[in-house]
């Protein structure tokens, strides 16, 4: 169960796949993932973890609540 906090990019992608998203696919500036008509932007690789504010923004964009995230 991931807590809502900083996360590695590859772990974010793995967890989003568990939630039914496909990808990541190449975009113009960033990669993205899809689930039906819903598209979310995935940040480019960083040297460090993705910060909590960006994780929240991605989850909001995906329509995933904190409770859903922590139950994965």
C-alpha positions in Angstrom: 0.0 0.0 0.0 1.7 3.2 -1.1 1.3 6.2 1.1 0.6 9.5 -0.5 4.1 10.9 -0.7 7.2 11.1 -2.9 7.5 8.2 -5.4 9.9 7.0 -8.0 8.7 7.4 -11.6 8.8 3.7 -12.4 6.7 2.9 -9.3 4.2 5.6 -10.3 3.9 4.0 -13.8 3.6 0.5 -12.2 0.8 1.6 -9.9 -1.1 3.4 -12.6 -1.0 0.3 -14.7 -2.6 -1.6 -11.7 -5.3 1.0 -11.8 -6.1 0.2 -15.5 -4.0 2.8 -17.3 -2.0 1.8 -20.4 1.4 3.2 -21.5 3.4 5.3 -21.1 3.2 6.6 -24.6 5.4 9.3 -26.2 4.0 12.8 -26.3 5.5 16.0 -27.6 7.2 17.1 -24.3 6.1 14.4 -21.8 4.9 10.9 -21.9 1.3 10.1 -21.1 -0.9 7.2 -20.0 -4.4 6.4 -21.0 -7.5 4.7 -19.6 -10.4 4.9 -22.0 -10.9 8.6 -22.8 -8.9 9.7 -19.8 -5.3 10.8 -20.4 -2.8 11.7 -17.7 0.7 13.3 -18.2 3.7 11.5 -16.7 6.6 13.6 -15.7 10.0 13.1 -17.4 12.6 11.0 -15.5 14.2 12.9 -12.6 17.2 12.2 -10.6 15.1 12.2 -7.5 11.6 11.1 -6.6 8.4 12.8 -7.9 7.3 15.2 -5.1 4.0 14.9 -3.3 2.5 18.0 -4.9 3.0 16.6 -8.4 1.7 13.2 -7.3 -1.5 14.8 -6.0 -1.9 16.7 -9.3 -1.5 13.5 -11.3 -4.0 11.6 -9.1 -6.5 14.5 -9.3 -6.1 14.5 -13.1 -6.7 10.7 -13.1 -9.8 11.0 -10.8 -8.1 8.8 -8.1 -8.8 9.5 -4.4 -6.3 9.3 -1.6 -8.2 6.2 -0.3 -8.1 4.5 -3.6 -4.4 5.2 -4.0 -3.6 3.8 -0.5 -5.5 0.6 -1.2 -3.5 -0.4 -4.3 
